Amino acid sequence: MSRLVRLWTEDGQSRFREEDGLPPAADARRVHAEESPAGSTLDWHDAPCRQYVVTLTGTLRFTTRDGSSFVLRPGDVLLAEDTAGGGHRWELIDDQPWRRVYVELR
């Protein structure tokens, strides 16, 4: 079963929570795919824009500056809205590449 995790900025820091149901309908401005090799990490950063990120392969841990973390698995959808503030980082925690589809929102 897929799940939706929302990541946003509040009081200058990234926060997250699981949301019920399917992602809300929104206007997409661009759709593209990316792959990061197994063992990849990305240090502190903000989302470049509001976007859905659909994980196809790979299991990764996202961490916010306050030390909170969550895990994304294949089929999970991330709604990344933390476009400013403290940001987040991620690391692949299995032996698979992270293949994902981005749906950039207006």
Backbone as a ProteinNet text record, in pm:
[ID]
protein_1_A
[PRIMARY]
MSRLVRLWTEDGQSRFREEDGLPPAADARRVHAEESPAGSTLDWHDAPCRQYVVTLTGTLRFTTRDGSSFVLRPGDVLLAEDTAGGGHRWELIDDQPWRRVYVELR
[TERTIARY]
84.4	0	87.8	62.4	137.3	95.8	184.4	150	198.9	140.9	178.2	240.1	362.2	430.2	442.8	395.2	404.3	521.5	607.3	724.4	710.4	707.4	686.2	772.3	775	850.5	755.9	792.9	717.7	819.1	806.6	901.4	1045.3	1065.7	1199.7	1260.1	1184.3	1237.4	1146.1	1206	1128.4	1055.5	931.9	847.6	784.7	738	673.6	563.9	472.5	370.6	311.3	260.8	190.2	51	2	-131.5	-219.1	-347.2	-442.3	-484.6	-511.6	-569.3	-468.1	-521.3	-439.7	-395.2	-287.3	-245	-355.5	-368.2	-468.6	-434.5	-535	-513.3	-447.5	-355	-283.9	-237.4	-209.9	-159	-9.3	28.6	170.2	227.4	349.9	415.5	527.2	575.2	682.4	687.7	714.4	732.4	865.3	948	1075.6	1119.6	1212.3	1261.1	1409.4	1454.3	1596.2	1632.5	1761.4	1813.5	1941	1952.9	2075.1	2125.4	2257.4	2308.5	2295.1	2294.2	2291.2	2401.8	2373.1	2471.5	2475.2	2393.9	2394.2	2338.7	2381.8	2330.1	2321	2239.1	2236.4	2224.8	2323.4	2327.4	2218.1	2216.7	2108.9	2073.8	1944.4	1893.2	1743.2	1689.9	1545.5	1496.7	1368.7	1309	1319.4	1354.5	1368.2	1235.1	1125.1	990.9	892.7	765.4	664.2	656.2	663	664	626.8	567.1	549.5	673.7	718.6	830	780	771.6	721.4	841	861.8	973.1	935.1	1017.3	995.7	1080.9	1208.9	1298.8	1384.5	1436.5	1523.3	1445.8	1516.3	1461.7	1554.4	1497.7	1582.2	1525	1616.5	1578.9	1596.9	1489.9	1493.7	1509.5	1590.3	1610.5	1595.1	1526.1	1514.3	1615.2	1637.6	1741.3	1718.1	1593.3	1569.7	1596	1643	1676.6	1563.8	1444	1332.5	1359.8	1313.5	1337.3	1218.9	1211.7	1112.2	1174.2	1117.1	1168.7	1069.2	1120.8	1040.5	1078.7	977.6	995.5	929.6	959.6	894.7	742.8	683	539	497.9	586.6	553.9	560.9	477.9	474.1	510.9	606.4	646.7	593.5	523.9	484.8	584.3	683.4	791	750.7	728.6	690.6	784.7	894.4	988.6	1091	1044.6	1125.2	1212.7	1206	1289.1	1308.2	1409.3	1429.3	1543.1	1534.9	1643.7	1668.2	1567.9	1583.7	1588.2	1626.6	1631.3	1749.4	1781.6	1882.7	1828.4	1888.5	1845.2	1964.6	1942.9	2044.3	1974.8	2029.8	1978.3	2023	1930.4	1962.3	1948.5	1931.2	1934.1	2034.9	2038.8	2139.3	2085.8	1977.7	1915.1	1937.7	1937.6	1938.9	1804.4	1804.1	1677.7	1630.3	1527	1462	1333.1	1311.8	1192.7	1145.2	1017.5	953.4	916.4	953.4	915.1	799	699.8	590.4	595.3	654.3	667.1	532.7	496.1	364.6	372.5	264.2	256.2	241.7
-119	0	123.7	214	339	431.4	520.6	622.4	755.9	861.5	998	1061.2	1114.6	1188.9	1332.9	1426.8	1569.5	1628.6	1703.4	1768.9	1917.4	2001.9	2145	2223.1	2357.3	2444.7	2513.4	2510.7	2579.3	2637.5	2767.4	2834.4	2816.5	2818.8	2809.1	2670.3	2568.3	2432.4	2337.1	2233.9	2132	2043.8	2014.5	1927.4	1823.9	1713	1611.5	1541.8	1479.8	1392.8	1308.4	1193	1108.7	1164.5	1163.7	1212.9	1094.5	1106.6	1002.7	1022.6	914.2	921.1	949.6	973.2	1001	1146.9	1176.7	1316.3	1401	1526.3	1613.6	1642	1660.9	1694.8	1831.2	1844.6	1971.6	1981.5	2103.3	2126.1	2096.5	2005.3	1974.4	2066.4	2112.1	2194.8	2119.7	2011.7	1932.3	1797	1691.9	1557.6	1505.2	1451.1	1394.7	1287.7	1203.4	1093.3	1113	1060.6	1063.4	932.8	902	784.7	822.6	776.3	791.6	651.4	628.4	493.7	451.2	320.4	266	330.9	358	420.2	571.4	631.5	777.7	847.8	972.5	1061.7	1200.9	1285.8	1427.2	1505.1	1593.7	1670.5	1777.1	1862	1958.6	2038.5	2041	2116.8	2136.8	2233.5	2256.2	2195.4	2166.8	2124.8	2242.4	2217.5	2327.6	2391.5	2317.7	2367.3	2272.3	2311.2	2217.3	2103.2	1980.7	1867.2	1738.8	1648.3	1511.6	1435	1344.1	1256	1113.7	1036.2	899	804.5	728.9	634.6	506.1	469.8	346.9	232.2	259.3	161.7	233.7	156.8	211.8	242.6	232.8	268	372.6	483.6	591.4	654.5	714.2	784.4	934	1008.8	1154.9	1200.5	1303.5	1358.6	1510.2	1567.7	1714.1	1762.7	1892.9	1950.2	1922.9	1897	1867.3	1720.4	1642.9	1502.5	1405.6	1456	1367.9	1303.4	1180.7	1114	1025.9	993.4	900.2	824.3	710.2	622.8	619.9	630.1	613	481.6	411	282.1	288.3	191.7	190.3	199.4	285.7	308.6	428.1	474.9	591.5	718.4	815.1	945.8	1050.6	1135.8	1247.2	1374.7	1456	1589.9	1685.5	1728.2	1814.1	1959.7	2026.6	2167.8	2252.8	2196.3	2272.1	2343	2446.4	2517.7	2627.3	2646.3	2744.6	2696.1	2748.4	2713.2	2616.4	2538.3	2449.8	2332.2	2290.9	2183	2044.5	1950.4	1809.6	1745.1	1624.9	1545.6	1404.9	1328.8	1190.5	1100.7	970.9	869.1	739.4	671.4	539.7	439	355.1	262.3	116	91.1	-46.6	-54.7	-166.4	-185.9	-157.6	-83.6	-52	95.1	127	268.8	331.1	462	533.1	582.5	517.9	561.5	629.4	749.3	824.9	911.1	947.6	1038.2	1163.8	1278.6	1407.4	1464.3	1514.7	1587.4	1727.7	1821.2	1958.6	2028.3	2101.2	2164.1	2314.4	2368.6	2513.6	2585.2
0	0	0	-91.3	-98.6	14	48.1	146.5	96.8	150.3	115.4	238.5	222	327.5	279.7	360.5	327.4	403.8	333.8	390	361.4	465.3	446.4	544.2	528.9	617.8	714.7	842.5	947	1044.7	1075.2	1164.6	1117.6	985.7	929.3	926.1	966.5	969.2	891.9	834.3	763.5	863.6	833.5	915.1	821.2	876.1	792.8	870.7	794.1	851.9	740	779.7	684	666.7	544.4	511.3	473.7	500.9	461.7	316.7	250.6	116.9	8.8	-108.7	-225.6	-225.8	-298.5	-308.2	-370.3	-324.8	-385.6	-531.6	-612.3	-753.2	-761.1	-853.5	-870.4	-1014.6	-1057.2	-1191.8	-1196.6	-1284.2	-1303.3	-1409.7	-1387.9	-1488.9	-1559.3	-1494	-1553.5	-1484.2	-1561.4	-1507.3	-1560.8	-1470.5	-1513.9	-1414.9	-1458.3	-1375	-1347.7	-1234.4	-1198.7	-1130.6	-1130	-1061.6	-988.7	-863.9	-785.5	-753.5	-767.6	-742.9	-596.6	-575	-438.2	-356.5	-229.3	-140.5	-146.4	-232.2	-248.1	-125	-107.8	-5.1	-64.6	-5.4	-42.2	87.2	110.6	234.9	235.6	335.8	361.1	237.3	208.6	94.6	111.8	40.7	31.8	-98.4	-105.6	-232.6	-330.1	-455.7	-551.7	-590.4	-570.3	-599.1	-531.1	-526.8	-477.6	-577.4	-526.2	-617.6	-545.4	-623.4	-577.8	-620.5	-534.1	-566.6	-542.9	-649.3	-641.8	-647	-540.4	-534	-606.6	-704.9	-782	-728	-699.1	-637.3	-534.2	-441.4	-337.2	-210.5	-99.9	30.9	90.1	133.1	182.5	307.1	383	506.1	482.9	510.7	510.4	654	676.5	810.1	803.2	901.7	912.8	1015.9	1022.4	1109.2	1257.4	1296.9	1439.1	1472.2	1372.9	1395.2	1367.9	1336.9	1302.1	1167.4	1149.3	1021.9	984.4	857.6	805.6	690.3	658.9	554.1	439	317.1	196.1	131.1	83.8	17.3	-121.3	-206.9	-338.2	-325.4	-406.2	-404.6	-320.8	-230.2	-147.6	-230.1	-191	-256.2	-152.9	-188.1	-103.9	-166.7	-89.2	-133.8	-70.3	-148	-97.8	-116.3	-4.9	-7.2	78.3	125.7	209	119.6	51	-47.9	12.5	143.7	213.4	356.4	421.9	562.6	582	690.1	731	639.1	565.4	469	530.7	447.6	483.2	412.1	450.3	379.4	363.9	273	255.5	231.9	259.9	235.6	197.1	97.6	60.1	165.3	210.4	319	276.8	148.4	99.6	-14	-83.5	-188.6	-328.9	-337.6	-466	-502.9	-632.6	-670	-636.4	-619.6	-598.5	-733.7	-784.6	-908	-867.8	-920.3	-881.8	-995.9	-984.6	-1079.3	-1002.9	-1059	-1003.2	-1082.4	-1011.3	-1073.3	-1012	-1085.9	-1037.3	-1048.3	-943.2	-935.1	-959.7	-1009.2	-1031.1	-900.4
[MASK]
++++++++++++++++++++++++++++++++++++++++++++++++++++++++++++++++++++++++++++++++++++++++++++++++++++++++++

